[in-house]
């Protein structure tokens, strides 16, 4: 019963993510296809680094966050331009790296704003 409630809440959460949800580009685990594509799943997994970046007192530079987004952008762009064919493991990996990069960008900008205000 509790598991059903968790699944429903996760479904509502994934509904707000702007994803194309193509089954061919989604991960399948034990016969169950995830509701988001591999790239979006990776990005959300990369966001799990966000709390760690807030807690650990290591300042990551803004440029690092930007650079970590480039592999996903290149993967998606070259795939869209039909220069090559991507695959789900690569989409997942570049998504995770991008999610980490986005987390670094958010933390870096937030710390900059806080240092200006305080």
One Martini backbone bead per residue (centre of mass of N, CA, C, O) as a GRO file, in nm:
protein
  118
    1UNK     BB    1   0.059   0.062  -0.023
    2UNK     BB    2   0.305   0.254   0.004
    3UNK     BB    3   0.425   0.192  -0.274
    4UNK     BB    4   0.187   0.312  -0.436
    5UNK     BB    5   0.223   0.604  -0.333
    6UNK     BB    6   0.509   0.641  -0.440
    7UNK     BB    7   0.446   0.593  -0.739
    8UNK     BB    8   0.246   0.825  -0.768
    9UNK     BB    9   0.443   1.053  -0.684
   10UNK     BB   10   0.652   0.994  -0.908
   11UNK     BB   11   0.460   1.040  -1.145
   12UNK     BB   12   0.403   1.336  -1.085
   13UNK     BB   13   0.697   1.427  -1.098
   14UNK     BB   14   0.756   1.328  -1.398
   15UNK     BB   15   0.533   1.507  -1.539
   16UNK     BB   16   0.710   1.787  -1.506
   17UNK     BB   17   0.908   1.670  -1.703
   18UNK     BB   18   1.067   1.766  -2.000
   19UNK     BB   19   0.991   1.483  -2.194
   20UNK     BB   20   0.957   1.257  -2.460
   21UNK     BB   21   0.934   0.943  -2.377
   22UNK     BB   22   1.096   0.738  -2.536
   23UNK     BB   23   1.125   0.405  -2.526
   24UNK     BB   24   1.399   0.372  -2.691
   25UNK     BB   25   1.530   0.600  -2.468
   26UNK     BB   26   1.469   0.409  -2.237
   27UNK     BB   27   1.493   0.245  -1.949
   28UNK     BB   28   1.527  -0.107  -1.861
   29UNK     BB   29   1.407  -0.276  -1.560
   30UNK     BB   30   1.296  -0.576  -1.525
   31UNK     BB   31   1.067  -0.492  -1.760
   32UNK     BB   32   1.083  -0.181  -1.677
   33UNK     BB   33   0.996   0.126  -1.796
   34UNK     BB   34   1.093   0.425  -1.775
   35UNK     BB   35   0.938   0.747  -1.790
   36UNK     BB   36   1.223   0.835  -1.878
   37UNK     BB   37   1.480   0.915  -2.028
   38UNK     BB   38   1.811   0.865  -1.998
   39UNK     BB   39   1.896   1.163  -1.979
   40UNK     BB   40   1.690   1.257  -1.761
   41UNK     BB   41   1.771   1.049  -1.554
   42UNK     BB   42   2.063   1.148  -1.528
   43UNK     BB   43   2.006   1.433  -1.435
   44UNK     BB   44   1.857   1.352  -1.175
   45UNK     BB   45   2.099   1.197  -1.059
   46UNK     BB   46   2.293   1.447  -1.058
   47UNK     BB   47   2.121   1.606  -0.840
   48UNK     BB   48   2.227   1.435  -0.591
   49UNK     BB   49   2.486   1.629  -0.549
   50UNK     BB   50   2.376   1.891  -0.426
   51UNK     BB   51   2.388   1.843  -0.114
   52UNK     BB   52   2.693   1.788  -0.110
   53UNK     BB   53   2.780   2.072  -0.216
   54UNK     BB   54   2.663   2.218   0.040
   55UNK     BB   55   2.826   2.064   0.267
   56UNK     BB   56   3.085   2.067   0.121
   57UNK     BB   57   3.374   2.292   0.150
   58UNK     BB   58   3.385   2.302  -0.182
   59UNK     BB   59   3.475   2.514  -0.433
   60UNK     BB   60   3.316   2.537  -0.732
   61UNK     BB   61   3.352   2.637  -1.035
   62UNK     BB   62   3.156   2.761  -1.280
   63UNK     BB   63   3.309   2.643  -1.528
   64UNK     BB   64   3.272   2.345  -1.453
   65UNK     BB   65   2.967   2.332  -1.491
   66UNK     BB   66   2.974   2.405  -1.789
   67UNK     BB   67   3.164   2.179  -1.892
   68UNK     BB   68   2.976   1.936  -1.787
   69UNK     BB   69   2.755   2.003  -2.024
   70UNK     BB   70   2.892   1.941  -2.303
   71UNK     BB   71   2.855   1.635  -2.356
   72UNK     BB   72   2.544   1.647  -2.383
   73UNK     BB   73   2.526   1.854  -2.606
   74UNK     BB   74   2.695   1.693  -2.812
   75UNK     BB   75   2.526   1.440  -2.816
   76UNK     BB   76   2.255   1.571  -2.898
   77UNK     BB   77   2.352   1.729  -3.152
   78UNK     BB   78   2.475   1.491  -3.317
   79UNK     BB   79   2.213   1.332  -3.321
   80UNK     BB   80   2.024   1.545  -3.452
   81UNK     BB   81   2.230   1.577  -3.712
   82UNK     BB   82   2.317   1.278  -3.793
   83UNK     BB   83   2.634   1.207  -3.724
   84UNK     BB   84   2.521   1.005  -3.503
   85UNK     BB   85   2.471   0.736  -3.275
   86UNK     BB   86   2.326   0.692  -2.990
   87UNK     BB   87   2.301   0.577  -2.643
   88UNK     BB   88   2.188   0.502  -2.333
   89UNK     BB   89   2.454   0.500  -2.171
   90UNK     BB   90   2.545   0.778  -2.278
   91UNK     BB   91   2.299   0.940  -2.191
   92UNK     BB   92   2.324   0.880  -1.890
   93UNK     BB   93   2.611   0.986  -1.843
   94UNK     BB   94   2.572   1.278  -1.954
   95UNK     BB   95   2.341   1.339  -1.758
   96UNK     BB   96   2.494   1.315  -1.492
   97UNK     BB   97   2.710   1.526  -1.556
   98UNK     BB   98   2.506   1.756  -1.601
   99UNK     BB   99   2.371   1.751  -1.322
  100UNK     BB  100   2.629   1.824  -1.176
  101UNK     BB  101   2.681   2.089  -1.327
  102UNK     BB  102   2.416   2.227  -1.244
  103UNK     BB  103   2.473   2.214  -0.942
  104UNK     BB  104   2.727   2.387  -0.949
  105UNK     BB  105   2.597   2.639  -1.064
  106UNK     BB  106   2.391   2.687  -0.839
  107UNK     BB  107   2.590   2.698  -0.602
  108UNK     BB  108   2.779   2.917  -0.708
  109UNK     BB  109   2.566   3.141  -0.741
  110UNK     BB  110   2.456   3.132  -0.453
  111UNK     BB  111   2.724   3.200  -0.311
  112UNK     BB  112   2.760   3.473  -0.451
  113UNK     BB  113   2.501   3.606  -0.346
  114UNK     BB  114   2.556   3.566  -0.043
  115UNK     BB  115   2.829   3.728  -0.038
  116UNK     BB  116   2.691   3.998  -0.122
  117UNK     BB  117   2.478   4.020   0.113
  118UNK     BB  118   2.685   3.951   0.368
   0.00000   0.00000   0.00000
